[in-house]
Amino acid sequence: MNMDKNTILVTGSSGLIGSEVVTYFDHLGWEVHGIDNNMRADFFGPDGDKRWNQRRLEATCRSFRHHELDTRDRQGILACIEQLHPDLVVHTAAQPSHDLAARRAFDDFDVNAVGTLNLLEAVRLVCYEGGRMRLCVENLLAARGCFVLCNIHYMEDYRHE
Ligand SMILES: NC(=O)c1ccc[n+]([C@@H]2O[C@H](COP(=O)([O-])OP(=O)(O)OC[C@H]3O[C@@H](n4cnc5c(N)ncnc54)[C@H](O)[C@@H]3O)[C@@H](O)[C@H]2O)c1
């Protein structure tokens, strides 16, 4: 963790949206960390393999570090948040296909729901002290609109306890 720079953690960093977020914040001079386990290749086969994009980011960004981590790995996500203490988390790791969700319902739920909750809970646990939680809640963005918003309400409710 570099105390002089803002730090962002992007999940799904090798994907379409995540990689754009990485590039954008790298250009702004942030310290950028990405989580991706290339699960898109498991979902969509060789055409879904995003290693090329991971390598492109590693080669072209000034301050990008890839973390080979599965958002379903609750302890791994918690340890990562504890280590990085990011100023901003952008969560785009996902199973994005509605058609595939029907065929692989458990994988879809585990990645999109449980993975998101793992991340939200890790942010809450690590950033709750000293009033920092509000900052994290406001900074927590997500491409998967309504589902994550619903979890943000859960976090804000928790803040009032
Ligand atoms: N692409 C769009 O136009 C668009 C528009 C609106 C919303 N969205 C939503 O944004 C999110 C991201 O979309 P995208 O197009 O960037 O998808 P994408 O498939 O290109 O990227 C998702 C990335 O997440 C990674 N990933 C999947 N499961 C993972 C796991 N368990 N652990 C770690 N990494 C994992 C994949 O390997 C992939 O690189 C999705 O929820 C999608 O529904 C996308």
PDBQT file of the ligand as one rigid body, heavy atoms in Angstrom, charges set to zero:
ROOT
HETATM    1  N1  LIG A 201     -20.738  -4.825 -20.888  1.00  0.00    +0.000 N 
HETATM    2  C1  LIG A 201     -21.808  -4.034 -20.784  1.00  0.00    +0.000 C 
HETATM    3  O1  LIG A 201     -22.220  -3.327 -21.735  1.00  0.00    +0.000 OA
HETATM    4  C2  LIG A 201     -22.556  -3.915 -19.485  1.00  0.00    +0.000 A 
HETATM    5  C3  LIG A 201     -23.578  -2.975 -19.360  1.00  0.00    +0.000 A 
HETATM    6  C4  LIG A 201     -24.255  -2.852 -18.146  1.00  0.00    +0.000 A 
HETATM    7  C5  LIG A 201     -23.918  -3.682 -17.083  1.00  0.00    +0.000 A 
HETATM    8  N2  LIG A 201     -22.920  -4.601 -17.232  1.00  0.00    +0.000 N 
HETATM    9  C6  LIG A 201     -22.603  -5.424 -16.074  1.00  0.00    +0.000 C 
HETATM   10  O2  LIG A 201     -21.277  -5.127 -15.652  1.00  0.00    +0.000 OA
HETATM   11  C7  LIG A 201     -20.664  -6.305 -15.123  1.00  0.00    +0.000 C 
HETATM   12  C8  LIG A 201     -19.366  -6.562 -15.867  1.00  0.00    +0.000 C 
HETATM   13  O3  LIG A 201     -19.652  -6.668 -17.245  1.00  0.00    +0.000 OA
HETATM   14  P1  LIG A 201     -18.501  -6.923 -18.313  1.00  0.00    +0.000 P 
HETATM   15  O4  LIG A 201     -19.119  -6.727 -19.646  1.00  0.00    +0.000 OA
HETATM   16  O5  LIG A 201     -17.276  -6.157 -17.937  1.00  0.00    +0.000 OA
HETATM   17  O6  LIG A 201     -18.245  -8.499 -18.078  1.00  0.00    +0.000 OA
HETATM   18  P2  LIG A 201     -16.953  -9.338 -18.463  1.00  0.00    +0.000 P 
HETATM   19  O7  LIG A 201     -17.370 -10.754 -18.537  1.00  0.00    +0.000 OA
HETATM   20  O8  LIG A 201     -16.262  -8.729 -19.653  1.00  0.00    +0.000 OA
HETATM   21  O9  LIG A 201     -15.993  -9.115 -17.202  1.00  0.00    +0.000 OA
HETATM   22  C9  LIG A 201     -16.208  -9.767 -15.982  1.00  0.00    +0.000 C 
HETATM   23  C10 LIG A 201     -14.845 -10.186 -15.460  1.00  0.00    +0.000 C 
HETATM   24  O10 LIG A 201     -15.053 -10.784 -14.184  1.00  0.00    +0.000 OA
HETATM   25  C11 LIG A 201     -14.209 -11.918 -14.080  1.00  0.00    +0.000 C 
HETATM   26  N3  LIG A 201     -14.788 -12.834 -13.103  1.00  0.00    +0.000 N 
HETATM   27  C12 LIG A 201     -15.911 -13.570 -13.237  1.00  0.00    +0.000 A 
HETATM   28  N4  LIG A 201     -16.128 -14.290 -12.151  1.00  0.00    +0.000 NA
HETATM   29  C13 LIG A 201     -15.126 -14.003 -11.295  1.00  0.00    +0.000 A 
HETATM   30  C14 LIG A 201     -14.804 -14.447  -9.982  1.00  0.00    +0.000 A 
HETATM   31  N5  LIG A 201     -15.566 -15.346  -9.327  1.00  0.00    +0.000 N 
HETATM   32  N6  LIG A 201     -13.705 -13.942  -9.382  1.00  0.00    +0.000 NA
HETATM   33  C15 LIG A 201     -12.919 -13.037 -10.029  1.00  0.00    +0.000 A 
HETATM   34  N7  LIG A 201     -13.166 -12.599 -11.278  1.00  0.00    +0.000 NA
HETATM   35  C16 LIG A 201     -14.265 -13.079 -11.897  1.00  0.00    +0.000 A 
HETATM   36  C17 LIG A 201     -14.170 -12.510 -15.486  1.00  0.00    +0.000 C 
HETATM   37  O11 LIG A 201     -13.021 -13.338 -15.689  1.00  0.00    +0.000 OA
HETATM   38  C18 LIG A 201     -14.169 -11.251 -16.349  1.00  0.00    +0.000 C 
HETATM   39  O12 LIG A 201     -12.849 -10.840 -16.668  1.00  0.00    +0.000 OA
HETATM   40  C19 LIG A 201     -21.708  -7.421 -15.303  1.00  0.00    +0.000 C 
HETATM   41  O13 LIG A 201     -22.415  -7.540 -14.088  1.00  0.00    +0.000 OA
HETATM   42  C20 LIG A 201     -22.607  -6.905 -16.397  1.00  0.00    +0.000 C 
HETATM   43  O14 LIG A 201     -23.884  -7.464 -16.294  1.00  0.00    +0.000 OA
HETATM   44  C21 LIG A 201     -22.221  -4.717 -18.389  1.00  0.00    +0.000 A 
ENDROOT
TORSDOF 0
